[in-house]
Each structure stands twice: as C-alpha cells, then as structure tokens.
Amino acid sequence: MKTYEELIAENERMLSCMKHMNELMALKILQVNQLVRERDSLKRRIAYLEQKIEGLEK
C-alpha cells in the first residue's frame, strides 16, 4: 500500500501532466483557429478573383 507522501507525490505529478496537456490543447486550438481564419480568407480571395475573371471574360 502506498504511503500518504507517495500518493501526494503521484497526485502532484498527475496534476502537472494534466496542466501540460491542457496547455498543449489550448495551443492546438489556437493553431486550428488560425488555420480556419486563413482558409476563410483564402476562400474570400478566390471568390473575389473568380468574379474579376468572369468580369474580364465578358
């Protein structure tokens, strides 16, 4: 059976690991959000350029 001190140490390690995982998840979410913004911007740019091309073809 584990001692109280061992349980506390294990708990602290788990909390530290969870904090690190949360930080990594937050970073990944920020990266995904940035990619979504870039994708949406590129979609708008493509639509604009397609309209300009259609105008030139007429």
SVG drawing of the C-alpha trace seen along z (x, -y; Angstrom):
<svg xmlns="http://www.w3.org/2000/svg" viewBox="-20 -43 26 45">
<polyline fill="none" stroke="black" stroke-width="0.4" points="0.0,0.0 1.3,-3.5 2.1,-5.9 0.4,-9.3 3.6,-11.0 3.7,-8.7 0.1,-9.4 0.6,-13.2 3.7,-13.0 1.7,-10.9 -1.2,-13.3 1.2,-16.3 2.8,-14.5 -0.7,-13.8 -1.8,-17.4 1.4,-18.7 0.8,-16.4 -2.8,-17.5 -1.8,-21.1 0.8,-20.5 -1.8,-18.6 -4.3,-21.5 -1.6,-24.0 -0.9,-21.8 -4.6,-21.5 -5.0,-25.3 -2.1,-25.8 -3.5,-23.4 -6.9,-25.1 -5.3,-28.4 -3.4,-26.9 -6.6,-25.4 -8.5,-28.7 -5.7,-30.5 -5.8,-27.9 -9.6,-28.3 -9.2,-32.1 -6.6,-31.7 -8.8,-29.2 -11.8,-31.6 -9.7,-34.5 -8.4,-32.4 -11.9,-31.4 -13.0,-35.0 -9.9,-35.9 -10.7,-33.1 -14.3,-34.2 -13.2,-37.8 -10.7,-36.7 -13.3,-34.5 -15.6,-37.4 -12.9,-39.6 -12.1,-36.8 -15.8,-36.5 -15.9,-40.3 -12.9,-40.2 -14.4,-37.3 -17.5,-39.3"/>
</svg>
